[in-house]
Amino acid sequence: MSLLSIDEPPAVRHTGHPVWRLGFRPFYLCAAFFAALAIPVWMAQYYGWIPQLASVALHVGFAWHMHEMVFGMGLAVVIGFLYTAAYNWTGFWTPVRGHLAALVALWLAGRLAMLLAPPMVAALIDWPFIPAAAWPLLQVMRKANNRRNYFLVGILGLLAITNGVFHAIALGWHGLQAAAPIHAAIFLIVVIEAAIGTRIIPMFTRNGAPGSSPLVQPKLDKVSLGLLVLSACGWLLSFPAWLFGPLALLAAGLILLRLWRWDALSTLTRPLLWIMHLSYAWIAAGLVLLALARWQLVSSSTGFHALTVGSMAGLILGMMTRTTLGHTGRPLVAGRAETLIFVLIQASAFLRVATALGWETEQGLVMLLAASCWTLGFASYVVVYLPYLTSPRLDGKPG
């Protein structure tokens, strides 16, 4: 089966409240609510409107905000997506009901601990979530002999390591900058996005945009993904500018070439498709900006916000809407609400990158506008999709 095939595995009797029937339901809902809440809280602390709340932040500064967007919001969506996709491509159930509720509770406990608990307590509560969530995914894949997707579990393992390094830094056990493991985690999630996007974006375009003709070239895809991984390693290992710059630019160029061949322009009237193409293009933008940062022409923050707000958050909202619609038995059609959500998150990305480039007022209005667009985008998802995520599928199927 394809990664997000609409074909359902054999029916399994499924009872209990609908929100615990498949991983995307609680994790998407919690991630969106957290994203809508966390940024206003962070901005209020950043501007000094409220006292510093996160005790961990007293040890690692602004990296608390970065940690929670990646290991909090981002990881919740990744787990919810993988649990749902694995159910489709293997025919075996990923965690549901009590098991799923326990994992969600562990994730929530981690968010509270990162906000309120001392660093040691925060580490002991937050770190176990990734191994606890990855283990049942590995079991399902082994049961189905689904070797093709073992690498996803491997990436989750690497994310657990980077999260452990972050907590070691917060505890004073390591002298690295706290941003270093966060940057590594961002690249790992970008690799997940790039690999999954390579599988599904051309397929979705072909099926959803009549008359489109996306061209898929597997060898070029592999080279492009390889260059992306090499560029990520180059940044993390501090390759010199003369090496990293051309490498990142080449990786970005191949991404844009592939998007062109995927017939991105045919999706302009279909929001569920253009959000994926545009968000994927932000990976290329992030690589270009990181190359410029290595040449000391812009700040590295510019590139990482292109990768996180533009690519990560854009693809997150694109996939959360699509998978929620599809896995609750609704038509894969974006209405005004979905279009507004997508426009808001892309506006947030452009504005946040603009602030990192120095386009800001003395009052910080551009930053506040970027944060407002982000918050409204995720809050709109919660408002619109809460009834979908907490009610049974319309077609009566399990999940």
C-alpha positions, 0 to 999 in steps of 0.5 A: 500500500502507499503511505496514505492509501485510502484503502482500509485494512480488514475491519477491526471491531473498534469501540470507545470514544472516537478520539481514541480510535486512531493516533491522528485524532488526539495528537493532532488536536493536542498539537494544534491547541498547544501551538495556538497557546504556546506562541502567545505565551512565548511572545508575552515572555519575550516582550516582558509582559509576563514573568518567565514561566519555564524553569528550563528556560532559565538554564537554556534561554530561548531554546525552550521555545525552540524545544517545545515547537519541535519536540512538543508540537512537531513531534506530536503531529509526526507520531499521530501521522505515523500511527495513522499511516502505519495502520494503513500500510500494514493492516495492523493496529497502532496504539488505540484506546487506553494505550493511546490515551497513556501516550497522549498523557505522557506527552502532555506531562512533558509539556507541563514539566518543561514549563513548570518543573526543575530541569531534572524532573523535566528531563525524566518526564519529557525524554521517555515519550519518544521511545514509548511512542516509537516502540509500538510503531516498530512492533507493527512494522516488524509484524508486517515485515514493513522494512521499507519504513524502518528508517522512520523508526530510526529517525525517531531514535535519533530524535530521542538522542537529540532530545537527550542531549538538549536535557544534558545541556540544560542540566549542565552536563554538556558544554554545547550550545542548547540550540545545537540539538534543536537544529539537529532535530529540525533537520531530522524532521525536515528529512521526514517531511522530504521523504514522505513528501517525495512519496505522496505529493506527486501522487496527490497532485496526479489524483487531485488536479485534473490535467496535471502530469507530475513527473517522478524520477526515482534516481533524482529523488534519491540524489536530492534526498541524499544532498539534503541529508549531506547539507544537514550534516554539513551545517551540524558539523560546521563545514566551511562556507566554501563547501557548505554553501555550494552543497546547500544551494545544489540541494535547494536547486534540486528540490525546486527542479523536482517541484517544477516537474511535479507540476506545482503550478497545476495546483494553484486552484486547489488549496489541499495541494498548493499548501504541500508544494509551497511548504515543500519549497520552503525547504529549498528556501531554508537551505538557501538562507542557511548558505547565506548565513554560512557566508555571514550575509544573514542570520542562521535564524532566518534559515531555521525559521524558513524550515520550521514555520514555512516548511514544517508548520505549513506541511503540518497544517496541510497534512492535518487537514487532509488526513483528518478529512480523509480518515473521518470519511469526509471529501478531500475538499478544502473550503474557505476555512482550510484556505484561510488556515493555509494563508495564515500560516504562510503569512506567518512564515513570510513575516517571521523570516522578514523579521529575521532579515531585519525588516522590523519596527521599533515596537516589534509589530512585524514579529507580533503580526507573524505570531498572530497569524500563527496563532489564528491559523492553528486556533482555526484548525482547532475550532473547525476540526474539533467536531471531526476529530471527536466524532465517529467516521461518517462512513462507519469504518473503523479508525 
